[in-house]
């Protein structure tokens, strides 16, 4: 993602607000083991989505790009010369192409294909907070922890305390509105019940103030989307490919796809060939990463038998899932060569 942002000179603005991670570890019970990493790539960088959006928004407006809010797309009209977006307030906008970067519940995806699948629940509910408790991990270390009942992760916060995130297994999906209707005090009670026997999970939950707990709601994943484009409409980012948060790559994949789409529109002679090349260049990569994230989700929401066998199976599963050369290597070494022209032949390879 950072490499792709370099194509539009936005990489430094984003790395300036990021927390770098030089190492990762896996913990089960009181045991922790450092996971092998890649030595030939820059450190991973953690950026909150809201801060990423704000930074990219400011970068875009500084470049003279006009952004309008409170526009809800309801329909489109296409002809041989362009496409017109129709909005709920009665206004419209006409352009050569319409890019649906409208998220996991994309309206454009449905306009392209009314039968397109929608997001599916991973069986996990997400939370995040900063605890007053200080863990012993070195700064720049992210730890993936598997407690007795549920998964969580944590890292020392540069400003003090420990930032942690939790994935509680859930039987029924909850919208964000439903999840936030439950009081933070009640969620902390449930989190204490889930992590009360874990170290440092119990202390992380126990030293978190209710007003600092953020409820993310049900974590979602997109199944493969059959059609990424039709006519002059095309999907990019979460609208086309939203791996679950287990991948750690959702925002990066969205940025990569935007850059790759721009290259194809820049270099190929017409809209159909540009859209087709863009999909060929992107689909295999994003679906491979989404599949890896789905496998990790199963380890985060185990059944009763799997929980019993977890002390034996988890180290093997995580070493396999986090094998740096087999999984992280292709993901993190990927760089889009912005200056190289896209040709139809290259897109086919």
KOLLO-453179 format. One record per atom (N, C-alpha, C, O): x negated, y, z negated. Coordinates in steps of 0.001 Angstrom, whole numbers, padded with zeros to 6 digits, always signed. Example, Ala and Ser with C-alpha at 12.3 -4.5 7.8 and 13.67 -1.06 7.14 Angstrom:
# KOLLO-453179
-013190-005690-007800/-012300-004500-007800/-013200-003300-007800/-014236-003319-008465/-012850-002250-007080/-013670-001060-007140/-012900+000030-007870/-013409+001138-008039/
END
This chain:
# KOLLO-453179
-000811-001211+000000/+000000+000000+000000/-000842+001257+000000/-000551+002209+000725/-001892+001262-000818/-002783+002427-000863/-003483+002593+000485/-003625+003711+000982/-003919+001486+001072/-004576+001560+002376/-003635+002129+003427/-004052+002939+004256/-002375+001716+003404/-001409+002224+004384/-001130+003707+004166/-000955+004451+005131/-001089+004141+002920/-000870+005557+002642/-001997+006421+003194/-001795+007598+003494/-003182+005833+003325/-004291+006585+003889/-004026+007054+005307/-004603+008048+005748/-003154+006347+006034/-002836+006736+007411/-002128+008081+007476/-002206+008778+008487/-001428+008450+006388/-000711+009730+006363/-001317+010654+005303/-000673+011600+004850/-002564+010368+004916/-003302+011204+003968/-002589+011384+002634/-002677+012440+002007/-001878+010336+002207/-001159+010414+000934/-001756+009484-000112/-001222+009374-001215/-002854+008816+000216/-003411+007838-000710/-003962+008496-001977/-003756+007979-003075/-004657+009622-001843/-005250+010243-003028/-004188+010776-003982/-004350+010704-005200/-003112+011304-003433/-002041+011817-004297/-001442+010700-005139/-001064+010925-006288/-001352+009506-004580/-000751+008380-005305/-001742+007764-006283/-001374+007462-007418/-002986+007571-005869/-003956+006985-006803/-004210+007906-007994/-004614+007442-009060/-003979+009199-007822/-004177+010139-008926/-003177+009914-010063/-003464+010264-011207/-002008+009335-009766/-001001+009112-010801/-000932+007645-011213/-000078+007271-012018/-001823+006805-010671/-001758+005364-010901/-002628+004936-012075/-003593+005609-012438/-002262+003801-012658/-003086+003147-013672/-003824+001999-012999/-003182+001063-012524/-005159+002039-012942/-005902+000966-012275/-006069-000251-013183/-006234-000118-014396/-006023-001442-012574/-006253-002689-013291/-007417-003423-012658/-007389-003768-011477/-008438-003655-013464/-009639-004322-012983/-009615-005820-013253/-010419-006564-012690/-008706-006266-014105/-008640-007685-014408/-007211-008049-014811/-006441-007201-015262/-006877-009329-014637/-005591-009858-015074/-005847-011107-015906/-006856-011790-015733/-004922-011393-016806/-005053-012556-017686/-003707-013226-017826/-002664-012607-017616/-003741-014503-018185/-002527-015247-018474/-002581-015715-019909/-003604-016230-020361/-001484-015538-020631/-001431-015952-022030/-000282-016921-022229/+000822-016730-021721/-000576-017964-022982/+000480-018880-023403/+000261-019159-024885/-000747-019748-025273/+001217-018728-025712/+001006-018802-027141/-000117-017856-027531/-000127-016699-027111/-001051-018328-028318/-002173-017506-028757/-003371-017605-027820/-004377-016926-028028/-003275-018437-026797/-004387-018622-025886/-004252-017693-024685/-003158-017510-024151/-005365-017115-024270/-005388-016221-023127/-006590-016564-022262/-007678-016824-022776/-006395-016565-020947/-007484-016858-020023/-007482-015810-018920/-006429-015479-018375/-008646-015293-018593/-008743-014317-017517/-008593-015024-016181/-009212-016061-015946/-007774-014463-015314/-007528-015064-014008/-008591-014609-013019/-009049-013468-013079/-008981-015487-012119/-009975-015085-011116/-009405-014012-010210/-008222-014039-009870/-010235-013081-009826/-009791-011982-008965/-010644-011870-007718/-011516-012702-007466/-010385-010843-006952/-011133-010570-005727/-012129-009460-006003/-011771-008413-006543/-013362-009687-005637/-014405-008705-005927/-014632-007724-004790/-015362-006747-004955/-014013-007972-003633/-014288-007139-002465/-013146-006189-002135/-013106-005639-001034/-012212-005983-003069/-011098-005059-002843/-011027-004085-004013/-011502-004405-005102/-010445-002903-003815/-010283-001956-004922/-009370-002534-006001/-008659-003503-005736/-009368-001975-007199/-008500-002490-008261/-007029-002309-007933/-006647-001396-007202/-006211-003195-008488/-004768-003013-008381/-004376-001728-009093/-005026-001318-010054/-003307-001094-008614/-002870+000172-009210/-001379+000105-009502/-000568-000222-008635/-001046+000420-010728/+000342+000418-011165/+000910+001829-011074/+000362+002765-011657/+002008+001976-010343/+002680+003263-010214/+004172+003028-010400/+004737+002138-009764/+004810+003796-011246/+006256+003679-011390/+006945+004189-010128/+006518+005169-009518/+008017+003503-009754/+008715+003867-008517/+009143+005339-008521/+008979+006032-007517/+009685+005815-009632/+010159+007206-009676/+009012+008173-009429/+009165+009156-008705/+007847+007886-010041/+006693+008766-009845/+006155+008658-008425/+005709+009651-007852/+006195+007457-007855/+005785+007277-006464/+006685+008077-005538/+006203+008777-004648/+008004+007974-005750/+008953+008723-004918/+008708+010226-005028/+008709+010939-004024/+008498+010697-006253/+008305+012133-006468/+007030+012611-005759/+007024+013670-005132/+005970+011837-005861/+004707+012221-005246/+004817+012239-003726/+004342+013172-003079/+005444+011211-003156/+005595+011172-001703/+006560+012259-001222/+006369+012827-000147/+007586+012546-002009/+008500+013638-001674/+007750+014957-001602/+007920+015723-000653/+006920+015222-002603/+006174+016477-002618/+005188+016545-001455/+004988+017605-000863/+004574+015408-001132/+003626+015373-000014/+004357+015647+001304/+003858+016387+002152/+005528+015054+001470/+006291+015247+002704/+006749+016688+002864/+006613+017261+003946/+007289+017283+001806/+007760+018666+001914/+006590+019627+002162/+006745+020632+002855/+005417+019311+001591/+004247+020158+001837/+003827+020110+003297/+003215+021050+003804/+004161+018995+003984/+003858+018862+005407/+004960+019443+006296/+004892+019334+007520/+005964+020055+005688/+007030+020692+006451/+008182+019782+006816/+009022+020164+007630/+008252+018585+006241/+009346+017650+006529/+010572+018059+005721/+010489+018248+004508/+011705+018193+006398/+012943+018622+005756/+013648+017412+005147/+013857+016408+005827/+014010+017502+003885/+014728+016437+003191/+016048+017001+002693/+016078+018011+001990/+017150+016333+003067/+018481+016748+002622/+019055+015691+001693/+018941+014495+001960/+019671+016129+000605/+020261+015221-000376/+021789+015218-000242/+022376+016022+000483/+022402+014290-000965/+023872+014178-001000/+024455+013914+000381/+025490+014474+000743/+023787+013060+001150/+024299+012644+002449/+024519+011140+002413/+023561+010377+002287/+025769+010705+002524/+026075+009276+002504/+026484+008832+003900/+027503+009276+004428/+025685+007958+004492/+025944+007470+005839/+027182+006575+005843/+027329+005696+004994/+028080+006815+006822/+029283+005990+006930/+029402+005299+008278/+030067+004268+008375/+028773+005837+009330/+028888+005214+010650/+027834+005810+011573/+027192+006804+011234/+027661+005198+012741/+026747+005705+013760/+027416+005631+015122/+028317+004825+015354/+026944+006508+016029/+027346+006447+017439/+026080+006415+018274/+025168+007213+018060/+026025+005494+019226/+024861+005378+020096/+025256+005614+021545/+026362+005280+021970/+024314+006204+022299/+024460+006265+023746/+023076+006079+024348/+022120+005784+023630/+022964+006246+025631/+021685+005993+026282/+020583+006945+025899/+019408+006629+026083/+020932+008115+025364/+019933+009136+025067/+019565+009245+023591/+018546+009848+023254/+020376+008672+022707/+020067+008829+021298/+021088+008164+020403/+021949+007418+020869/+020987+008440+019115/+021882+007874+018114/+022297+008998+017170/+021480+009837+016790/+023579+009005+016796/+024113+010027+015897/+024567+009386+014607/+025359+008444+014614/+024063+009901+013497/+024473+009440+012177/+025640+010277+011696/+025596+011505+011765/+026677+009629+011213/+027862+010306+010700/+027904+010155+009185/+027763+009048+008664/+028098+011267+008476/+028037+011256+007028/+029414+011495+006406/+030326+012010+007054/+029540+011108+005135/+030829+011170+004457/+031360+012590+004339/+032571+012792+004258/+030466+013580+004329/+030928+014957+004189/+031352+015584+005517/+031639+016779+005571/+031393+014784+006594/+031811+015273+007893/+030691+015766+008771/+030925+016063+009943/+029484+015866+008253/+028353+016326+009044/+027750+015166+009838/+028117+014007+009647/+026823+015502+010729/+026180+014483+011552/+024765+014934+011895/+024409+016099+011719/+023972+013997+012383/+022608+014284+012828/+022285+013367+013986/+022587+012174+013939/+021671+013912+015034/+021351+013141+016232/+019839+013092+016437/+019150+014095+016256/+019326+011915+016818/+017888+011745+017036/+017667+010613+018025/+018614+009979+018488/+016386+010367+018345/+016049+009267+019254/+016278+007912+018605/+016768+006986+019251/+015920+007792+017306/+016102+006534+016589/+016634+006828+015186/+016481+007934+014667/+017259+005821+014589/+017729+005904+013216/+017010+004819+012423/+017139+003633+012726/+016255+005226+011409/+015493+004291+010588/+016235+004083+009277/+016415+005021+008500/+016658+002863+009040/+017365+002534+007803/+016383+002195+006710/+016017+001033+006533/+015950+003211+005969/+015081+003013+004806/+015931+003212+003560/+015520+003891+002619/+017115+002614+003559/+018117+002915+002534/+018281+001794+001505/+019365+001606+000953/+017212+001058+001253/+017169+000200+000087/+017849-001141+000214/+018352-001520+001271/+017846-001852-000911/+018276-003244-000914/+019775-003390-000625/+020212-004451-000178/+020557-002351-000871/+021993-002391-000545/+022264-001557+000714/+023224-000788+000768/+021429-001720+001692/+021408-000892+002896/+022734-000852+003654/+023331-001884+003961/+023171+000372+003946/+024318+000564+004846/+023913+000302+006283/+024684-000272+007052/+022711+000716+006650/+022252+000525+008033/+022141-000958+008372/+022439-001362+009496/+021717-001767+007410/+021630-003211+007659/+022987-003778+008060/+023069-004620+008955/+024048-003323+007404/+025394-003801+007733/+025858-003258+009075/+026573-003948+009802/+025466-002033+009419/+025836-001480+010723/+025124-002220+011847/+025692-002407+012923/+023893-002639+011609/+023171-003427+012606/+023795-004810+012750/+023954-005311+013864/+024145-005420+011636/+024693-006780+011641/+025696-006915+010512/+025295-007076+009360/+026997-006853+010804/+028005-006963+009744/+027906-008264+008948/+028383-008330+007816/+027298-009289+009521/+027168-010573+008826/+025852-010699+008074/+025539-011771+007557/+025080-009629+008006/+023772-009686+007343/+023923-010069+005873/+024891-009665+005228/+022981-010841+005337/+023055-011192+003922/+022759-009991+003037/+022122-009028+003464/+023224-010062+001815/+022921-009037+000833/+021953-009560-000204/+021517-010708-000117/+021604-008740-001189/+020639-009163-002208/+021191-010274-003090/+022398-010378-003307/+020290-011091-003585/+020650-012173-004495/+019962-011952-005842/+018884-011365-005926/+020612-012435-006875/+020052-012300-008218/+018988-013370-008450/+019157-014520-008042/+017913-012993-009094/+016831-013929-009373/+017081-014757-010635/+016325-015685-010923/+018133-014429-011391/+018356-015091-012673/+017570-014451-013799/+017392-015049-014861/+017097-013223-013565/+016288-012528-014558/+016829-011117-014774/+017339-010477-013854/+016702-010656-016008/+017094-009301-016388/+015839-008562-016826/+015043-009100-017596/+015649-007330-016345/+014398-006629-016570/+014488-005511-017596/+015496-004810-017689/+013406-005356-018370/+013265-004281-019352/+011839-003755-019314/+010917-004447-018882/+011671-002519-019774/+010335-001933-019868/+010322-000932-021014/+011327-000281-021299/+009168-000819-021668/+009038+000133-022771/+007566+000301-023105/+006715-000446-022622/+007277+001303-023947/+005946+001473-024541/+006084+001249-026038/+006857+001934-026707/+005328+000282-026563/+005355-000035-027991/+004256+000733-028718/+003241+001096-028123/+004465+000970-029978/+003433+001638-030780/+002288+000686-031103/+001180+001129-031403/+002546-000614-031043/+001517-001624-031354/+000391-001570-030329/+000641-001439-029131/-000840-001671-030797/-002014-001674-029922/-002514-003109-029769/-002904-003739-030752/-002504-003626-028542/-003018-004975-028318/-004543-004936-028232/-005144-003876-028059/-005148-006109-028356/-006609-006184-028361/-007205-006280-026968/-008428-006288-026828/-006381-006352-025940/-006902-006483-024577/-007700-005247-024182/-007407-004133-024618/-008714-005464-023349/-009521-004349-022873/-008678-003440-021981/-007780-003921-021291/-008955-002122-021985/-008270-001226-021050/-008463-001711-019616/-009530-002207-019254/-007423-001561-018812/-007505-002021-017431/-007193-003487-017264/-007462-004054-016205/-006619-004134-018304/-006264-005550-018246/-004754-005703-018300/-004114-005203-019225/-004180-006384-017322/-002764-006727-017346/-002640-008198-017723/-003275-009058-017113/-001818-008483-018732/-001649-009846-019217/-000244-010342-018903/+000746-009694-019242/-000171-011498-018252/+001096-012174-017977/+001292-013202-019082/+000486-014122-019214/+002343-013063-019874/+002534-013903-021057/+003815-014723-020938/+004859-014220-020523/+003711-015981-021308/+004867-016875-021296/+005180-017261-022734/+004498-018085-023344/+006235-016638-023255/+006638-016919-024621/+007427-018213-024715/+007589-018937-023733/+007918-018489-025924/+008666-019727-026130/+009956-019759-025327/+010395-020824-024893/+010573-018580-025125/+011866-018560-024443/+011865-017746-023156/+012722-017968-022300/+010935-016814-022991/+011011-015932-021830/+009634-015353-021507/+008706-015400-022315/+009542-014813-020315/+008303-014247-019793/+008225-012758-020135/+009246-012074-020207/+006991-012263-020347/+006773-010828-020476/+005352-010513-020028/+004535-011418-019862/+005059-009244-019833/+003713-008814-019486/+003409-007524-020231/+004318-006819-020670/+002117-007221-020370/+001760-006023-021121/+000362-005573-020746/-000442-006338-020214/+000093-004294-021042/-001249-003753-020863/-001423-002525-021752/-000448-001836-022053/-002662-002245-022177/-002900-001050-022989/-002562+000207-022189/-003036+000384-021068/-001751+001063-022766/-001376+002310-022102/-002508+003328-022279/-002977+003526-023400/-002958+003978-021196/-004067+004933-021337/-003829+006005-022395/-004776+006456-023039/-002577+006419-022582/-002292+007453-023567/-002059+006932-024971/-001730+007709-025868/-002224+005626-025184/-001994+005033-026497/-000785+004120-026494/+000153+004325-025723/-000803+003110-027356/+000272+002129-027400/+000096+001077-026323/-000944+001004-025669/+001120+000266-026149/+001090-000825-025174/+002349-000797-024339/+003458-000861-024871/+002181-000702-023042/+003341-000782-022153/+003637-002255-021895/+002731-003043-021625/+004913-002616-021981/+005284-004000-021758/+006556-004071-020926/+007369-003147-020921/+006707-005175-020233/+007912-005445-019467/+008371-006855-019768/+007550-007746-019982/+009670-007064-019788/+010233-008367-020127/+011209-008814-019060/+011951-008010-018494/+011197-010109-018794/+012163-010728-017877/+012933-011779-018646/+012445-012892-018844/+014142-011431-019085/+014972-012382-019806/+015802-013203-018823/+016449-012629-017947/+015801-014548-018945/+016723-015342-018125/+018164-014958-018433/+018508-014673-019580/+018997-014954-017405/+020400-014584-017599/+021287-015502-016766/+020906-015950-015684/+022464-015766-017288/+023398-016651-016591/+024257-015882-015591/+024600-016406-014531/+024608-014629-015929/+025508-013843-015071/+024822-012561-014645/+024304-011830-015489/+024808-012270-013343/+024198-011004-012894/+024901-009803-013516/+026110-009829-013747/+024134-008760-013782/+024673-007516-014326/+024236-006369-013442/+023072-006294-013047/+025155-005476-013130/+024770-004262-012438/+023991-003375-013397/+024005-003590-014609/+023314-002377-012844/+022579-001448-013692/+023529-000715-014632/+023201-000476-015794/+024703-000361-014126/+025699+000316-014956/+026132-000566-016121/+026256-000094-017251/+026363-001847-015845/+026765-002771-016914/+025648-002954-017935/+025895-002981-019140/+024412-003078-017441/+023293-003279-018361/+023087-002068-019258/+022781-002217-020441/+023251-000875-018707/+023040+000333-019495/+024227+000670-020386/+024124+001538-021253/+025355-000009-020180/+026491+000175-021078/+026239-000505-022425/+026870-000169-023427/+025306-001467-022437/+024907-002118-023689/+023892-001210-024384/+022970-000716-023735/+024039-000989-025655/+023170-000051-026366/+021734-000569-026411/+021517-001781-026430/+020748+000338-026429/+019350-000097-026584/+019128-000886-027869/+018312-001808-027895/+019844-000535-028931/+019704-001277-030189/+020110-002738-030019/+019471-003639-030561/+021199-002961-029245/+021644-004340-029016/+020663-005093-028137/+020387-006267-028383/+020128-004428-027107/+019136-005102-026262/+017895-005443-027070/+017340-006529-026905/+017448-004547-027936/+016282-004849-028760/+016560-006019-029703/+015667-006821-029977/+017783-006118-030196/+018143-007269-031036/+017991-008567-030246/+017442-009548-030748/+018484-008564-029005/+018383-009769-028174/+016933-010056-027803/+016522-011215-027743/+016167-009013-027556/+014751-009202-027232/+013978-009734-028433/+013069-010550-028272/+014331-009278-029644/+013686-009812-030845/+014007-011289-031021/+013159-012072-031451/+015241-011664-030686/+015610-013079-030783/+014820-013923-029779/+014469-015068-030065/+014543-013355-028602/+013825-014102-027571/+012329-014181-027843/+011697-015200-027562/+011761-013107-028389/+010302-013036-028534/+009837-013061-029986/+008663-012814-030260/+010740-013355-030920/+010401-013297-032333/+009303-014253-032758/+008629-014011-033759/+009109-015343-032009/+008071-016316-032364/+006794-016127-031564/+005878-016943-031664/+006714-015059-030767/+005577-014880-029863/+004614-013819-030376/+005004-012875-031063/+003361-013998-030028/+002318-013038-030374/+001580-012660-029090/+000966-013522-028461/+001629-011362-028682/+002095-010195-029435/+003531-009786-029130/+003940-008683-029493/+004308-010650-028470/+005655-010263-028062/+006502-009727-029189/+007186-008716-029034/+006460-010413-030345/+007278-009972-031476/+006896-008570-031926/+007765-007752-032227/+005585-008289-031974/+005144-006963-032430/+005416-005888-031379/+005662-004733-031728/+005377-006250-030112/+005697-005275-029073/+007154-004849-029161/+007463-003658-029123/+008043-005821-029278/+009461-005488-029394/+009728-004780-030711/+010495-003818-030752/+009099-005249-031796/+009360-004699-033124/+008881-003279-033315/+009372-002580-034201/+007923-002828-032499/+007411-001452-032639/+007850-000563-031479/+007226+000461-031199/+008927-000964-030807/+009491-000161-029713/+010709+000603-030219/+011627+000006-030782/+010724+001902-030024/+011865+002712-030416/+012987+002545-029396/+012721+002463-028197/+014247+002494-029858/+015361+002298-028928/+015394+003309-027783/+015731+002952-026654/+015048+004567-028065/+015116+005577-027008/+014032+005383-025950/+014101+005995-024885/+013027+004539-026225/+011955+004296-025253/+012218+003066-024389/+011467+002806-023449/+013269+002306-024690/+013558+001095-023921/+014305+001441-022642/+015343+002102-022677/+013778+000996-021528/+014424+001194-020231/+014990-000135-019750/+014276-001135-019671/+016269-000132-019433/+016930-001334-018927/+016979-001258-017404/+017535-000316-016839/+016401-002242-016755/+016327-002255-015294/+017550-002925-014684/+017903-002635-013541/+018200-003815-015424/+019318-004572-014885/+018836-005850-014233/+017675-006232-014381/+019734-006519-013506/+019381-007775-012852/+018323-007535-011785/+018422-006592-011001/+017311-008393-011761/+016267-008304-010744/+016735-009049-009500/+017202-010185-009572/+016598-008387-008366/+017164-008887-007115/+016081-009261-006124/+014932-008837-006240/+016472-010063-005147/+015577-010438-004060/+016415-010546-002787/+017569-010971-002836/+015845-010167-001666/+016539-010285-000388/+016163-011600+000285/+014978-011914+000399/+017160-012381+000736/+016848-013510+001605/+016395-012983+002962/+016586-011800+003243/+015803-013815+003809/+015388-013338+005128/+016557-012702+005888/+017645-013274+005962/+016321-011526+006445/+017344-010792+007198/+017209-011171+008678/+016160-010933+009276/+018252-011756+009273/+018119-012236+010659/+017799-011129+011668/+016991-011335+012573/+018425-009960+011520/+018254-008895+012518/+017698-007644+011845/+018322-007072+010950/+016524-007234+012287/+015905-006017+011760/+016263-004789+012594/+016068-003662+012141/+016781-004988+013798/+017054-003838+014662/+018150-004182+015658/+018381-005348+015975/+018809-003160+016136/+019791-003268+017218/+019906-001912+017870/+020090-000902+017191/+019798-001884+019178/+019887-000615+019879/+018816+000346+019405/+017623+000058+019506/+019238+001483+018890/+018312+002508+018405/+018231+002550+016879/+017719+003516+016313/+018726+001521+016220/+018667+001434+014757/+017673+000357+014343/+017580-000692+014980/+016926+000625+013263/+015920-000316+012787/+015812-000209+011269/+016033+000856+010691/+015472-001318+010640/+015327-001366+009186/+013861-001301+008789/+012986-001785+009507/+013606-000694+007632/+012248-000637+007101/+012332-000733+005583/+013312-000294+004982/+011306-001306+004967/+011255-001384+003516/+012264-002352+002930/+012578-003377+003535/+012780-002021+001731/+013672-002929+001020/+014928-003270+001811/+015531-004315+001568/+015333-002439+002730/+016509-002745+003547/+016287-004000+004373/+017235-004735+004645/+015044-004257+004778/+014715-005432+005587/+014089-006537+004767/+014333-007716+005026/+013282-006174+003777/+012517-007192+003036/+012258-006689+001619/+011422-005810+001407/+012965-007240+000673/+012780-006840-000727/+012380-008067-001532/+013245-008786-002033/+011077-008315-001663/+010662-009407-002539/+010972-009030-003980/+011049-007846-004307/+011147-010002-004828/+011416-009672-006226/+010200-008994-006845/+009114-008981-006266/+010406-008433-008030/+009317-007716-008686/+008145-008640-009026/+007044-008166-009308/+008376-009951-009002/+007299-010897-009293/+006158-010800-008291/+005035-011201-008597/+006426-010279-007111/+005377-010164-006098/+004411-009029-006422/+003235-009099-006066/+004895-007983-007095/+004078-006791-007308/+003775-006057-006019/+002870-005224-005983/+004528-006354-004940/+004183-005825-003625/+005338-005112-002930/+005209-004735-001766/+006468-004919-003618/+007635-004369-002935/+007395-003002-002327/+007684-002792-001149/+006868-002062-003113/+006618-000714-002594/+005523-000738-001535/+005616-000038-000527/+004490-001540-001762/+003394-001605-000791/+003882-002126+000552/+003500-001600+001597/+004723-003154+000531/+005239-003697+001790/+006104-002666+002515/+006066-002572+003742/+006880-001898+001758/+007714-000871+002382/+006849+000191+003061/+007148+000629+004172/+005772+000602+002382/+004867+001603+002960/+004194+001050+004205/+004111+001732+005227/+003712-000191+004120/+003075-000817+005282/+004018-000856+006479/+003627-000528+007599/+005264-001260+006235/+006212-001374+007343/+006494-000021+007980/+006628+000077+009199/+006585+001018+007164/+006810+002355+007717/+005659+002762+008632/+005880+003314+009709/+004431+002488+008197/+003260+002845+009004/+003215+002006+010279/+002912+002524+011354/+003510+000734+010165/+003475-000130+011348/+004560+000263+012345/+004325+000252+013553/+005744+000609+011849/+006810+001071+012740/+006387+002342+013466/+006622+002484+014666/+005763+003266+012737/+005311+004511+013363/+004292+004235+014462/+004342+004869+015517/+003373+003305+014238/+002382+002953+015270/+003072+002424+016528/+002728+002801+017648/+004050+001546+016317/+004727+000945+017474/+005514+001983+018263/+005509+001966+019494/+006192+002889+017556/+006924+003948+018254/+005965+004901+018968/+006291+005445+020022/+004808+005094+018398/+003814+005987+018992/+003229+005408+020284/+002999+006144+021244/+002991+004101+020310/+002165+003525+021370/+002922+002778+022458/+002412+002644+023570/+004117+002292+022171/+004819+001477+023163/+005809+002329+023948/+006293+003338+023435/+006119+001939+025186/+006780+002861+026114/+008258+003113+025862/+008793+004113+026338/+008935+002233+025124/+010373+002418+024916/+010763+001866+023555/+010005+001139+022914/+011965+002232+023133/+012437+001855+021802/+012565+000341+021642/+012080-000183+020639/+013192-000401+022575/+013313-001851+022381/+011978-002555+022197/+011854-003411+021321/+010983-002217+022997/+009691-002886+022867/+008997-002481+021576/+008311-003301+020966/+009160-001234+021146/+008553-000786+019888/+009162-001527+018701/+008438-001985+017817/+010488-001646+018677/+011143-002347+017577/+010764-003826+017565/+010516-004395+016502/+010719-004443+018729/+010375-005867+018800/+008948-006112+018324/+008693-007069+017594/+008022-005257+018731/+006627-005410+018311/+006497-005202+016803/+005776-005936+016127/+007190-004213+016292/+007163-003945+014850/+007608-005171+014058/+006963-005539+013076/+008701-005804+014473/+009178-006976+013752/+008179-008128+013851/+007933-008822+012864/+007605-008333+015029/+006633-009416+015178/+005399-009188+014308/+004816-010143+013793/+005006-007947+014147/+003831-007648+013346/+004079-007747+011842/+003130-007873+011068/+005332-007693+011425/+005632-007599+009997/+006346-008800+009387/+006108-009116+008222/+007206-009474+010129/+008109-010444+009513/+007369-011563+008774/+007701-011859+007626/+006388-012180+009400/+005718-013322+008771/+005074-012920+007451/+005154-013654+006466/+004438-011755+007431/+003749-011308+006209/+004736-011083+005069/+004520-011580+003963/+005807-010347+005316/+006716-010014+004218/+007467-011245+003726/+007730-011362+002529/+007816-012156+004614/+008540-013348+004184/+007625-014300+003420/+008082-014996+002514/+006360-014340+003767/+005421-015175+003021/+005262-014670+001584/+005227-015465+000645/+005167-013349+001416/+005020-012775+000079/+006306-012951-000723/+006254-013221-001923/+007460-012801-000071/+008733-012999-000771/+008873-014441-001245/+009400-014689-002329/+008410-015385-000448/+008493-016798-000835/+007606-017075-002049/+007993-017827-002943/+006425-016473-002081/+005550-016658-003244/+006213-016091-004501/+006166-016705-005566/+006830-014911-004368/+007501-014308-005524/+008652-015177-006010/+008882-015287-007214/+009375-015792-005083/+010489-016658-005473/+009994-017862-006262/+010656-018301-007203/+008833-018402-005887/+008278-019537-006643/+007902-019107-008056/+008108-019858-009009/+007354-017908-008195/+006996-017419-009529/+008249-017200-010364/+008236-017440-011571/+009344-016741-009731/+010586-016523-010469/+011045-017797-011174/+011572-017740-012286/+010845-018945-010528/+011291-020196-011131/+010527-020490-012417/+011076-021103-013333/+009267-020061-012498/+008506-020273-013731/+008930-019300-014816/+008717-019560-016000/+009533-018171-014422/+009971-017185-015408/+011327-017528-016010/+011639-017088-017116/+012133-018303-015300/+013471-018657-015786/+013615-020175-015799/+014423-020716-015044/+012844-020884-016650/+012843-022335-016645/+014077-022922-017321/+014691-022289-018180/+014427-024137-016923/+015493-024868-017589/+014976-025522-018861/+013798-025383-019188/+015852-026244-019596/+015445-026847-020870/+014265-027809-020726/+013331-027755-021525/+014293-028685-019724/+013204-029642-019543/+011908-028919-019210/+010849-029251-019744/+011997-027916-018313/+010794-027181-017929/+010199-026440-019121/+008978-026343-019245/+011058-025914-020003/+010541-025225-021187/+009780-026195-022094/+008782-025825-022712/+010262-027441-022167/+009582-028440-022983/+008202-028768-022432/+007251-028955-023190/+008098-028835-021095/+006846-029206-020455/+005948-028001-020175/+004827-028165-019692/+006431-026786-020474/+005699-025589-020090/+004263-025542-020612/+003382-025106-019871/+003977-025967-021850/+002587-025895-022307/+001629-026690-021433/+000450-026353-021326/+002137-027745-020809/+001292-028565-019948/+001257-028017-018523/+000201-027978-017891/+002419-027596-018023/+002531-027228-016618/+002118-025804-016305/+001620-025532-015213/+002319-024875-017260/+002156-023475-016928/+000739-023103-016491/+000593-022390-015499/-000312-023552-017184/-001648-023184-016694/-001903-023647-015270/-002504-022922-014477/-001446-024863-014940/-001637-025371-013583/-000830-024562-012579/-001329-024219-011507/+000429-024252-012928/+001276-023493-012013/+000704-022104-011760/+000671-021641-010620/+000253-021437-012824/-000243-020082-012650/-001572-020055-011915/-001817-019147-011121/-002426-021025-012161/-003692-021058-011426/-003447-021281-009943/-004151-020739-009091/-002427-022094-009648/-002069-022319-008241/-001449-021068-007637/-001828-020650-006542/-000488-020465-008353/+000220-019300-007824/-000692-018101-007667/-000520-017305-006744/-001673-017963-008571/-002527-016785-008552/-003900-017075-007946/-004835-016296-008127/-004027-018211-007215/-005295-018503-006554/-005694-017317-005691/-004979-016990-004744/-006804-016667-005982/-007095-015390-005320/-007329-015514-003829/-006907-014640-003072/-007982-016565-003385/-008274-016669-001966/-007054-017089-001157/-006878-016648-000021/-006218-017934-001733/-005083-018446-000978/-003913-017469-000940/-003215-017383+000070/-003692-016735-002026/-002530-015844-002077/-002932-014378-002100/-002526-013607-001231/-003729-013987-003094/-004057-012574-003234/-004962-012082-002117/-004872-010922-001715/-005837-012951-001608/-006741-012528-000538/-006010-011985+000673/-006219-010830+001046/-005142-012798+001308/-004397-012283+002474/-003521-011078+002155/-003324-010214+003010/-002992-011010+000932/-002127-009886+000577/-002922-008595+000397/-002547-007554+000937/-004008-008660-000352/-004694-007432-000749/-005759-006971+000243/-006159-005807+000227/-006213-007865+001095/-007208-007444+002083/-006568-006904+003345/-007266-006424+004239/-005259-006975+003427/-004555-006555+004642/-004670-005042+004829/-004343-004270+003929/-005133-004635+005995/-005264-003214+006315/-004713-002988+007718/-005050-003721+008648/-003869-001976+007866/-003343-001592+009178/-004297-000586+009794/-004592+000450+009197/-004772-000890+010975/-005696+000010+011672/-004878+001068+012409/-004440+000859+013540/-004683+002199+011749/-003835+003256+012298/-004361+003780+013628/-003571+004121+014509/-005661+003850+013788/-006240+004430+014998/-006216+003476+016184/-006366+003915+017324/-006033+002191+015944/-006012+001226+017052/-004655+001267+017733/-003634+001176+017052/-004610+001399+019049/-003316+001418+019745/-002630+000062+019699/-003285-000979+019760/-001312+000083+019592/-000522-001146+019633/-000212-001474+021084/+000277-000627+021831/-000496-002692+021473/-000130-003162+022808/+000849-004323+022666/+000886-004997+021637/+001632-004545+023702/+002576-005654+023668/+001873-006973+023468/+002371-007849+022760/+000704-007122+024096/-000057-008371+023978/-000545-008564+022547/-000480-009670+022010/-001033-007495+021931/-001533-007601+020556/-000414-007938+019593/-000615-008697+018645/+000766-007379+019827/+001894-007656+018936/+002351-009100+019032/+002910-009638+018076/+002117-009740+020187/+002529-011116+020380/+001594-012113+019696/+001985-013251+019437/+000366-011696+019403/-000606-012603+018801/-000337-012803+017314/-001065-013540+016649/
END
